[in-house]
């Protein structure tokens, strides 16, 4: 094995659910699917959208019809040529009612997709092949970010017909060919020399399953992992002892407390604003979260167009908090519950600190601790006063931090756990989704974020910063802002 092509070793915190793109519902599955498969489009580590199996695409003036032109000469790992029929069949397979447990929603904007998924139609009228080289999509309404949806793992293209054991022995067109999967131990991939984008720089990529953060850190320091995310409790030590190894980047993620706009005193905007003034967020960020974040002055992370980190925002002002509570008729204070998930140590500590800081202004907080699934189910049903959460991007666009989180049609299961509802916000969000001009859409995003922020549906906390360590012999690797943005094609390990 020649220099520059030594094995790379990555990790996941738990075993992927499957290697079938149609069942990509979690990060480990999505990351592994990204290694072996391609979609029509793809993200790079910075979240920029680019061509993949489609080398170009166009949209008509109505914003309803997209045409994607396939890259010539692409083959699956088994030698089967990529065809437009395989593209159409792959997407129908995701939508089929028989495909249980997937997340087909990125395809729902396509005309007929939801009816097909619900078993009410025998075909998807909005997906049509054009000769041997192009696929056309007809949408139910204009959606400027639709090409980003096709970069998500669930929209990856598989052979037609799909192998029966695709979830265990994947066959795709991606840069890495599947070799082996020892469940709960490791996965092994080999370089696809015939990859349309050029074969990876390394010969092999191993992915170990290592659940414990401190175990991962020890394995990394022993040279048995190529990169790791630095454990929160180890932040200061790593900054002090290994600064040259560290790579830091703002994440497409927000940490916040959803304030249920429909429950008790939280229905009053003055109470919600008071809570934002009562908590010393910079202190929590520094002491509880290791300083690994950027203060949130809205919901859109700083890496995305539409974000405004310079916005004049809420600040620590207990006197203002008490005044607002009094104006809202609560001179004697209020009683609220704050839900937290026991397994998330960092956010549990954040919840405890918030409880302590709200008490002096008259907000008496009872902490409710549940497992993560029970906490999220209660939040979806609107049964929580306040719940501490983090939201991870599914796709790198501000829409993903507005439509799910603040559109009234997204209440509960859709992601709007604050049950925020505002007709003006709704109309602006839908307008932004239809706007194809990037600058105009960005201006709308900023306007929406400002309007929602003033209504204080959340206790706004911070946007986390990812902090990773990279072995000194590893080059070409960068933190992906979106989980499927790192394909390991340019990464190599060279002897020091």
C-alpha positions in Angstrom: 0.0 0.0 0.0 1.7 3.1 -1.2 2.2 6.3 0.8 -0.9 8.6 0.8 -3.3 5.7 0.5 -3.1 4.2 4.0 -6.4 3.2 5.7 -8.6 5.8 7.1 -10.6 5.1 10.3 -13.8 7.0 11.1 -16.4 6.1 13.7 -20.1 6.2 14.6 -21.6 6.3 18.0 -24.0 3.4 17.3 -24.7 0.9 14.6 -26.4 2.2 11.5 -30.1 1.2 11.2 -29.5 0.0 7.7 -27.5 0.8 4.6 -30.6 1.1 2.5 -31.1 4.8 1.5 -34.9 4.3 1.7 -34.5 3.7 5.5 -32.1 6.6 6.1 -33.7 8.1 9.2 -30.6 8.7 11.5 -27.2 10.2 11.2 -25.1 7.0 11.1 -27.3 5.5 8.4 -27.2 8.8 6.4 -23.4 9.1 6.7 -22.9 5.5 5.5 -25.4 5.8 2.7 -23.4 8.9 1.5 -20.2 6.8 1.2 -21.8 4.2 -1.1 -24.5 6.0 -3.0 -25.1 9.2 -4.9 -28.2 11.4 -5.4 -28.9 13.6 -8.3 -27.3 16.4 -6.3 -24.9 16.6 -3.4 -23.5 18.8 -0.6 -19.9 19.6 0.0 -18.5 20.0 3.5 -19.5 23.6 3.6 -23.1 22.8 2.7 -22.9 24.1 -0.9 -25.1 22.3 -3.3 -23.5 20.8 -6.4 -24.1 18.3 -9.2 -23.8 14.6 -8.6 -25.6 12.0 -10.8 -27.2 14.9 -12.6 -24.5 17.1 -14.1 -27.0 19.9 -14.6 -30.6 20.9 -14.1 -33.1 23.6 -14.9 -36.4 25.0 -13.7 -39.1 26.6 -15.8 -40.6 30.0 -15.3 -43.4 28.7 -13.1 -41.0 27.2 -10.6 -43.0 24.0 -10.9 -41.1 21.9 -13.4 -37.5 20.8 -12.9 -35.5 18.8 -15.4 -32.3 16.9 -14.3 -29.9 15.6 -16.9 -28.0 12.5 -16.0 -24.2 12.3 -16.1 -23.0 10.0 -18.9 -21.1 6.7 -18.3 -21.9 6.2 -14.6 -22.1 2.6 -13.3 -23.2 0.9 -10.1 -20.6 -1.0 -8.2 -21.8 -4.2 -9.8 -21.1 -2.8 -13.2 -24.8 -2.1 -14.1 -25.2 1.2 -16.0 -27.1 4.1 -14.4 -30.3 4.7 -16.2 -33.2 7.2 -16.0 -35.4 4.2 -15.2 -33.3 3.4 -12.1 -33.7 7.0 -11.0 -37.5 6.9 -11.3 -37.7 3.5 -9.7 -35.5 4.4 -6.8 -37.7 7.4 -5.8 -40.9 5.4 -6.2 -39.4 2.7 -4.0 -38.9 5.3 -1.2 -42.5 6.3 -1.5 -44.1 2.9 -1.7 -46.4 2.1 1.2 -44.6 -1.2 1.6 -41.4 0.7 2.5 -42.0 0.9 6.2 -40.2 3.2 8.6 -38.5 5.6 6.2 -38.6 9.4 5.9 -40.0 10.1 2.4 -41.0 13.7 3.1 -38.3 15.3 0.9 -40.1 13.8 -2.1 -43.6 15.0 -1.0 -43.4 18.2 -3.0 -43.6 16.1 -6.2 -47.0 15.9 -7.7 -48.7 12.7 -6.7 -46.1 11.6 -4.3 -48.2 11.9 -1.1 -51.1 10.1 -2.7 -48.8 7.2 -3.9 -47.2 7.0 -0.4 -50.7 6.8 1.2 -51.8 4.0 -1.2 -54.3 6.2 -2.9 -52.6 6.2 -6.3 -50.9 3.6 -8.4 -48.2 5.9 -9.8 -46.4 9.2 -9.2 -47.5 11.5 -12.0 -44.9 14.1 -11.1 -41.8 11.9 -12.0 -41.3 11.4 -15.7 -38.3 10.2 -17.8 -37.3 12.2 -20.9 -35.7 9.8 -23.3 -32.6 8.1 -22.0 -30.8 11.0 -20.4 -33.2 13.2 -18.3 -35.8 13.0 -15.5 -38.5 15.7 -15.1 -40.2 16.5 -11.8 -43.5 18.4 -11.6 -44.1 19.9 -8.2 -47.4 20.7 -6.5 -46.2 24.3 -5.8 -43.1 26.2 -6.5 -40.2 25.3 -4.1 -36.9 26.9 -4.8 -35.0 24.6 -2.5 -36.2 21.4 -4.1 -32.7 20.5 -5.6 -31.4 20.4 -2.0 -34.0 17.8 -1.1 -32.6 15.5 -3.8 -29.2 15.7 -2.1 -30.6 14.0 1.0 -29.6 10.3 1.6 -33.2 9.1 1.2 -33.1 10.3 -2.4 -30.0 8.3 -3.3 -30.3 6.2 -6.4 -30.1 2.3 -6.2 -30.1 -0.4 -8.9 -33.4 -1.4 -10.5 -34.6 -3.8 -9.3 -33.0 -3.2 -5.9 -31.2 -6.2 -4.5 -33.2 -8.0 -1.7 -30.3 -7.6 0.7 -29.5 -3.9 -0.1 -29.7 -2.8 3.5 -27.0 -5.2 4.5 -24.9 -5.4 1.3 -25.4 -2.1 -0.5 -24.7 -1.5 -4.2 -24.5 2.1 -5.2 -22.6 4.4 -7.5 -20.7 6.2 -4.7 -17.0 6.7 -4.1 -16.7 3.8 -1.7 -17.6 0.1 -2.4 -19.0 -1.9 0.5 -16.8 -4.7 1.8 -18.0 -5.9 5.2 -20.3 -5.0 8.2 -19.6 -6.6 11.5 -22.6 -5.3 13.4 -21.9 -3.1 16.5 -18.2 -3.4 15.7 -17.2 -1.9 12.3 -18.0 -1.3 8.7 -15.4 -1.6 5.9 -15.3 0.2 2.5 -12.9 0.0 -0.4 -12.0 2.7 -2.9 -14.2 2.8 -6.0 -11.5 3.3 -8.7 -14.1 3.9 -11.3 -16.0 6.6 -9.5 -17.3 9.3 -11.8 -15.8 12.0 -9.6 -12.4 10.3 -9.5 -11.4 7.5 -7.1 -10.8 8.4 -3.4 -7.3 9.3 -2.3 -7.2 6.4 0.2 -7.5 2.7 -0.5 -9.8 1.8 2.4 -12.1 3.5 4.9 -13.0 1.7 8.1 -15.9 2.9 10.3 -15.8 1.7 13.9 -18.7 1.7 16.3 -17.5 3.4 19.5 -20.3 4.6 21.7 -18.3 6.2 24.6 -16.8 9.7 24.1 -13.8 9.0 26.4 -13.1 5.7 24.7 -13.1 7.5 21.3 -10.7 10.1 22.7 -8.3 7.4 24.0 -8.5 5.5 20.7 -7.8 8.7 18.8 -4.8 9.6 21.0 -3.5 6.1 20.4 -3.6 6.7 16.7 -6.5 4.2 16.0 -9.0 6.8 14.8 -8.4 9.4 12.1 -10.7 12.1 13.5 -13.0 12.6 16.5 -15.4 15.1 17.9 -13.7 16.5 21.1 -15.8 15.4 24.2 -17.4 18.4 25.9 -15.8 17.7 29.2 -12.4 17.6 27.5 -12.6 20.9 25.7 -10.2 22.9 27.8 -7.6 20.1 28.0 -7.6 19.6 24.2 -7.4 23.3 23.5 -4.4 23.4 25.9 -2.6 20.2 24.9 -3.4 19.6 21.3 -4.3 23.0 19.6 -2.7 22.0 16.3 -5.0 19.0 15.9 -8.2 21.0 16.4 -10.7 22.0 13.6 -13.6 24.2 14.6 -16.7 25.3 12.6 -20.1 26.7 13.4 -22.7 23.9 13.1 -26.0 24.0 11.4 -27.7 23.5 14.7 -29.5 25.5 17.4 -30.0 24.9 21.1 -33.1 26.5 22.6 -35.9 26.2 25.0 -39.3 25.9 23.3 -41.9 28.0 25.3 -45.4 26.6 24.6 -47.2 29.6 23.3 -50.6 27.9 24.0 -50.1 27.1 27.7 -50.9 29.3 30.7 -48.9 32.4 31.3 -46.7 31.6 28.3 -49.5 32.7 26.0 -48.5 36.3 26.8 -45.5 37.6 24.8 -44.4 39.7 27.7 -43.9 36.5 29.8 -41.9 34.9 27.1 -39.7 38.0 26.7 -39.2 38.2 30.4 -37.8 34.7 30.4 -35.3 35.7 27.7 -34.2 38.7 29.9 -34.0 36.6 33.1 -31.4 34.1 31.9 -27.7 35.0 31.6 -27.1 33.1 28.3 -23.4 34.1 27.8 -22.6 32.8 31.3 -24.4 29.5 30.6 -22.6 29.1 27.3 -19.2 29.7 28.9 -19.6 27.6 32.0 -22.0 24.8 31.1 -21.3 24.4 27.4 -17.5 25.0 27.4 -17.9 28.2 25.2 -18.6 26.0 22.2 -21.2 28.2 20.6 -22.4 31.5 19.2 -25.1 33.4 21.0 -28.4 33.1 19.1 -30.2 36.3 18.1 -32.7 34.3 16.0 -33.1 30.8 14.8 -31.0 30.8 11.6 -27.4 29.6 12.2 -24.6 32.0 11.1 -23.4 29.7 8.3 -26.6 30.2 6.4 -27.9 33.0 4.3 -30.5 35.0 6.2 -28.8 34.8 9.6 -28.2 38.0 11.6 -25.8 37.5 14.6 -25.6 41.3 15.0 -29.3 41.8 15.7 -30.1 43.8 18.8 -31.3 41.0 21.1 -32.5 40.1 24.5 -29.7 40.4 27.1 -29.4 39.6 30.8 -31.6 42.1 32.6 -33.5 40.7 35.6 -35.1 44.1 36.3 -36.6 44.1 32.8 -37.8 40.5 33.4 -39.6 41.4 36.6 -41.1 44.5 35.1 -42.5 42.5 32.1 -43.9 39.9 34.4 -45.6 42.5 36.5 -47.1 44.2 33.4 -48.5 40.8 32.4 -50.2 40.6 35.8 -47.8 38.2 37.5 -46.3 40.3 40.4 -46.3 37.2 42.6 -44.5 35.1 39.9 -45.5 32.0 38.0 -45.0 28.3 38.1 -43.8 26.4 35.1 -42.3 23.0 34.2 -39.1 22.6 32.2 -38.6 19.2 30.6 -35.2 17.7 29.9 -33.8 14.4 28.6 -31.8 12.6 31.1 -29.3 11.1 28.6 -28.2 14.5 27.2 -25.8 15.5 30.0 -25.0 18.9 28.6 -28.6 20.0 28.0 -29.6 18.6 31.4 -27.1 20.9 33.0 -28.4 23.8 30.9 -31.9 23.1 32.2 -30.7 23.1 35.8 -28.9 26.4 35.3 -32.0 28.0 33.7 -34.1 26.8 36.7 -31.6 28.6 39.1 -31.6 31.8 37.1 -35.4 32.1 36.6 -36.1 31.7 40.3 -34.9 35.2 41.4 -37.3 37.0 39.0 -40.3 34.9 40.2 -40.4 32.1 37.7 -40.6 29.0 39.8 -39.5 26.0 37.7 -40.0 22.3 38.3 -37.6 20.1 36.3 -39.3 17.2 34.6 -36.8 14.5 33.5 -37.7 11.8 31.0 -36.0 9.7 28.4 -35.5 11.4 25.1 -38.4 9.7 23.3 -40.9 10.4 26.1 -39.7 14.1 26.3 -40.1 14.6 22.5 -43.5 12.8 22.4 -44.8 15.1 25.2 -43.4 18.2 23.4 -45.1 17.0 20.1 -48.5 16.7 21.9 -48.1 20.2 23.5 -47.9 18.8 27.0 -44.8 20.7 28.0 -44.6 24.3 29.3 -40.9 24.6 28.4 -38.6 22.0 26.9 -34.9 22.2 26.2 -34.0 21.0 22.7 -31.5 21.1 19.9 -32.4 21.2 16.2 -30.1 19.7 13.6 -30.4 20.7 9.9 -31.7 18.1 7.5 -30.6 20.4 4.6 -28.4 23.5 4.6 -30.9 26.2 4.1 -32.6 28.7 6.4 -36.0 27.3 5.4 -35.1 24.3 7.5 -34.9 26.5 10.6 -38.2 28.4 9.8 -40.7 26.1 8.1 -40.5 23.2 10.5 -40.0 25.3 13.6 -42.4 28.3 13.2 -44.9 27.5 10.4 -48.3 26.9 12.0 -48.8 23.8 9.8 -45.8 22.3 11.5 -47.2 22.3 15.0 -46.1 19.4 17.1 -44.8 16.5 15.1 -43.7 18.8 12.3 -41.1 20.5 14.6 -43.0 23.6 15.9 -42.8 22.5 19.6 -43.5 26.1 20.7 -46.9 26.0 18.9 -46.1 29.4 17.6 -48.8 30.7 15.3 -48.8 33.9 13.3 -50.6 34.4 9.9 -48.0 37.0 8.7 -45.1 34.6 9.5 -46.9 31.8 7.7 -47.4 33.9 4.5 -43.8 35.1 4.5 -42.5 31.5 4.9 -44.6 30.3 2.0 -43.5 33.3 -0.1 -39.9 32.6 0.6 -40.3 28.9 -0.4 -41.7 30.1 -3.8 -39.0 32.8 -4.3 -36.3 31.6 -6.8 -34.1 34.7 -6.6 -31.5 34.0 -3.9 -31.1 37.6 -2.7 -34.8 38.1 -2.4 -35.3 34.8 -0.6 -32.4 35.7 1.8 -34.1 39.0 2.6 -37.3 37.2 3.4 -35.5 34.8 5.6 -34.0 37.7 7.6 -37.4 39.4 7.9 -39.1 36.2 9.1 -36.4 35.5 11.7 -36.6 39.1 13.0 -40.4 38.9 13.3 -40.4 35.6 15.1 -37.5 36.7 17.4 -39.5 39.6 18.7 -42.4 37.3 19.6 -40.0 35.2 21.8 -41.5 31.8 21.1 -38.3 30.4 22.5 -35.7 31.1 25.1 -32.9 31.7 22.6 -29.6 30.1 23.6 -26.9 29.4 21.1 -25.7 27.9 17.9 -23.1 25.2 18.7 -19.7 25.2 17.2 -18.4 21.8 16.2 -14.9 21.0 17.6 -13.1 18.1 16.1 -9.5 16.8 16.3 -7.7 15.5 13.2 -4.6 13.3 13.4 -1.5 15.2 12.1 -1.0 12.5 9.4 -4.5 13.1 8.0 -5.1 15.7 5.3 -8.0 16.7 3.1 -10.6 16.3 5.8 -12.9 19.1 7.0 -15.9 19.2 9.3 -19.1 18.9 7.3 -21.7 21.4 8.3 -24.4 18.9 7.1 -24.0 15.3 8.1 -23.9 14.0 4.5 -21.4 16.6 3.3 -18.2 14.6 3.9 -17.6 11.8 1.4 -13.9 11.2 2.3 -12.8 11.3 -1.3 -9.9 13.8 -0.8 -8.8 12.5 2.6 -5.5 10.7 2.9 -3.3 9.5 5.6 0.4 9.9 5.0 3.2 8.6 7.3 4.9 11.2 9.4 
